[in-house]
């Protein structure tokens, strides 16, 4: 009779060890997936099915423990910005206005809830880029668009003083608002994320 509790305890320990081993496998899988797909995104921003890891355990508890939801959400927001930049999402085939609106919603969620100031700064900068590159008909609308974009860029800089892209983009907006005050800086001639001194980039370094 005394052997039964010992056997049950041994089985419980064995089951726990197996569970922890599988949890470790899933955790390493997520680490490899994020590293691999970050590199893929650098080379092919429109690559489908990025940052998805197949878990061994049901409901992927490793993802919950690692907090990959935030990391993946941030990366998907950057990818959606790329889709809005090229004008199409191959997985959804949304019309451009809808695509841009959904991209803004994703970036706003990052700005409001990201865990790091760097990620919030990147989101604010990209919201500014989307705002300033949205077509505006009349002069008053253009003025308000530039004002909103400048506010996003300023917020990005306040969140991360090292965000060079946001500083560049803010300079561009201010020059447009007050033309003739001074010459563009050398890097400012690249435009909003386009050209040599561009203000946008890839996962890992931000845009």
C-alpha positions as CSV (number, residue, x, y, z in Angstrom):
1,X,0.0,0.0,0.0
2,X,2.9,2.3,0.7
3,X,4.1,1.9,-2.8
4,X,1.0,3.5,-4.4
5,X,1.7,7.1,-3.1
6,X,5.3,6.8,-4.1
7,X,4.4,5.6,-7.6
8,X,1.8,8.4,-8.0
9,X,4.4,10.9,-6.9
10,X,7.0,9.5,-9.3
11,X,4.5,9.7,-12.2
12,X,3.5,13.2,-11.3
13,X,7.2,14.3,-11.3
14,X,7.7,12.5,-14.6
15,X,4.6,14.3,-16.1
16,X,5.8,17.7,-14.8
17,X,9.3,17.1,-16.2
18,X,7.8,16.2,-19.6
19,X,5.6,19.3,-19.5
20,X,8.5,21.6,-18.7
21,X,10.6,20.0,-21.5
22,X,7.8,20.6,-24.0
23,X,7.4,24.1,-22.7
24,X,11.1,24.7,-23.3
25,X,10.8,23.3,-26.8
26,X,8.0,25.7,-27.6
27,X,9.9,28.7,-26.1
28,X,12.9,28.0,-28.2
29,X,10.6,27.6,-31.2
30,X,9.3,31.1,-30.6
31,X,12.8,32.5,-30.2
32,X,13.9,30.9,-33.5
33,X,10.7,32.1,-35.3
34,X,11.1,35.7,-34.2
35,X,14.8,35.8,-35.2
36,X,14.2,34.0,-38.5
37,X,11.2,36.0,-39.6
38,X,12.7,39.4,-38.6
39,X,15.4,38.6,-41.2
40,X,12.8,37.5,-43.7
41,X,10.9,40.8,-43.2
42,X,14.1,42.7,-43.9
43,X,14.5,41.0,-47.2
44,X,10.8,40.4,-48.1
45,X,8.5,42.7,-46.2
46,X,5.4,41.3,-47.9
47,X,6.2,37.7,-47.0
48,X,3.1,35.9,-45.8
49,X,2.7,34.0,-42.5
50,X,5.6,35.7,-40.7
51,X,6.0,35.4,-36.9
52,X,3.9,32.2,-36.5
53,X,5.3,29.4,-34.4
54,X,3.8,25.9,-34.3
55,X,3.5,24.9,-30.6
56,X,3.7,21.3,-29.3
57,X,1.6,22.1,-26.2
58,X,-2.1,23.0,-26.7
59,X,-3.0,26.7,-26.5
60,X,0.7,27.6,-26.7
61,X,1.4,28.4,-23.0
62,X,5.0,29.3,-23.9
63,X,3.7,32.3,-26.0
64,X,1.8,33.5,-22.9
65,X,4.8,33.2,-20.6
66,X,7.1,34.9,-23.1
67,X,4.6,37.6,-23.9
68,X,5.0,37.0,-27.6
69,X,1.6,38.6,-28.3
70,X,3.0,42.1,-27.8
71,X,6.1,41.4,-29.8
72,X,4.2,39.8,-32.7
73,X,1.6,42.6,-32.6
74,X,4.3,45.2,-33.0
75,X,5.9,43.4,-35.9
76,X,2.5,42.9,-37.7
77,X,1.8,46.6,-37.3
78,X,5.1,47.4,-39.0
79,X,4.3,45.0,-41.8
80,X,0.8,46.6,-42.3
81,X,2.6,49.9,-42.6
82,X,4.6,48.4,-45.4
83,X,1.4,47.1,-47.0
84,X,-0.2,50.6,-46.8
85,X,3.0,52.0,-48.4
86,X,2.8,49.7,-51.4
87,X,-1.0,50.0,-51.5
88,X,-2.0,46.3,-51.0
89,X,-2.1,43.5,-48.5
90,X,-1.8,40.2,-50.5
91,X,-3.6,38.3,-47.7
92,X,-6.7,40.5,-47.5
93,X,-6.9,42.5,-50.8
94,X,-8.4,45.5,-49.0
95,X,-9.1,48.7,-50.7
96,X,-6.3,51.3,-50.0
97,X,-8.4,53.6,-47.7
98,X,-9.5,50.6,-45.6
99,X,-6.0,49.3,-45.5
100,X,-4.6,52.6,-44.4
101,X,-7.3,52.9,-41.7
102,X,-6.6,49.5,-40.3
103,X,-2.9,50.2,-40.3
104,X,-3.5,53.4,-38.3
105,X,-5.6,51.4,-35.8
106,X,-2.8,48.9,-35.4
107,X,-0.2,51.6,-35.0
108,X,-2.4,53.5,-32.5
109,X,-2.7,50.3,-30.4
110,X,1.1,50.1,-30.3
111,X,1.4,53.8,-29.4
112,X,-1.2,53.4,-26.6
113,X,-0.1,50.0,-25.2
114,X,3.4,49.0,-26.2
115,X,5.7,48.0,-23.3
116,X,8.7,50.0,-24.5
117,X,9.0,53.7,-25.3
118,X,11.0,52.7,-28.4
119,X,8.1,50.8,-29.8
120,X,5.7,53.6,-29.0
121,X,8.0,56.1,-30.6
122,X,8.2,54.0,-33.8
123,X,4.4,53.8,-33.9
124,X,4.0,57.5,-33.4
125,X,6.5,58.2,-36.2
126,X,4.7,55.9,-38.6
127,X,1.4,57.4,-37.8
128,X,2.9,60.8,-38.7
129,X,4.1,59.4,-42.0
130,X,0.7,57.9,-42.8
131,X,-1.0,61.2,-41.9
132,X,1.3,63.5,-43.9
133,X,1.2,61.2,-47.0
134,X,-2.6,61.0,-47.0
135,X,-4.0,63.1,-49.9
136,X,-5.6,66.4,-48.8
137,X,-7.8,68.4,-51.2
138,X,-8.0,72.0,-50.0
139,X,-5.3,74.2,-48.3
140,X,-7.0,74.2,-44.9
141,X,-7.1,70.4,-44.9
142,X,-3.4,70.3,-45.9
143,X,-2.6,72.7,-43.0
144,X,-4.4,70.5,-40.5
145,X,-2.8,67.4,-41.9
146,X,0.7,68.9,-41.5
147,X,-0.1,69.9,-38.0
148,X,-1.3,66.5,-36.9
149,X,1.7,64.9,-38.6
150,X,4.1,67.2,-36.7
151,X,2.4,66.3,-33.4
152,X,3.0,62.6,-34.1
153,X,6.6,63.2,-34.9
154,X,7.1,65.4,-31.8
155,X,5.5,62.7,-29.7
156,X,7.8,60.1,-31.2
157,X,10.8,62.3,-30.2
158,X,9.5,62.8,-26.7
159,X,9.2,59.0,-26.3
160,X,12.6,58.3,-27.7
161,X,15.1,61.2,-28.1
162,X,17.3,58.9,-30.3
163,X,14.6,58.4,-32.9
164,X,16.4,60.0,-35.8
165,X,13.7,59.1,-38.3
166,X,11.1,61.1,-36.4
167,X,13.5,64.1,-36.2
168,X,14.1,64.0,-39.9
169,X,10.4,63.7,-40.6
170,X,9.6,66.6,-38.2
171,X,12.2,68.7,-40.0
172,X,10.5,68.0,-43.3
173,X,7.1,69.0,-42.0
174,X,8.3,72.2,-40.4
175,X,10.1,73.2,-43.7
176,X,6.8,72.6,-45.6
177,X,4.9,74.7,-43.1
178,X,7.4,77.5,-43.2
179,X,9.2,77.4,-46.6
180,X,12.2,79.6,-47.2
181,X,13.3,79.9,-43.6
182,X,16.4,77.8,-44.2
183,X,17.7,75.1,-46.5
184,X,16.9,71.5,-46.0
185,X,19.5,69.4,-44.2
186,X,21.4,67.0,-46.3
187,X,19.5,64.0,-45.1
188,X,16.1,65.7,-45.2
189,X,16.1,65.6,-49.0
190,X,15.3,61.9,-48.9
191,X,11.6,62.5,-48.0
192,X,9.3,60.6,-45.7
193,X,10.9,57.2,-45.6
194,X,12.1,57.4,-49.2
195,X,15.6,58.1,-50.6
196,X,19.0,58.0,-49.1
197,X,18.2,59.6,-45.7
198,X,15.0,57.7,-45.3
199,X,13.0,57.7,-42.1
200,X,11.7,54.2,-42.3
201,X,13.5,50.9,-41.9
202,X,12.9,47.3,-40.6
203,X,12.0,45.3,-37.6
204,X,14.7,45.5,-34.9
205,X,15.8,49.1,-35.7
206,X,12.3,50.6,-36.1
207,X,11.2,52.9,-38.9
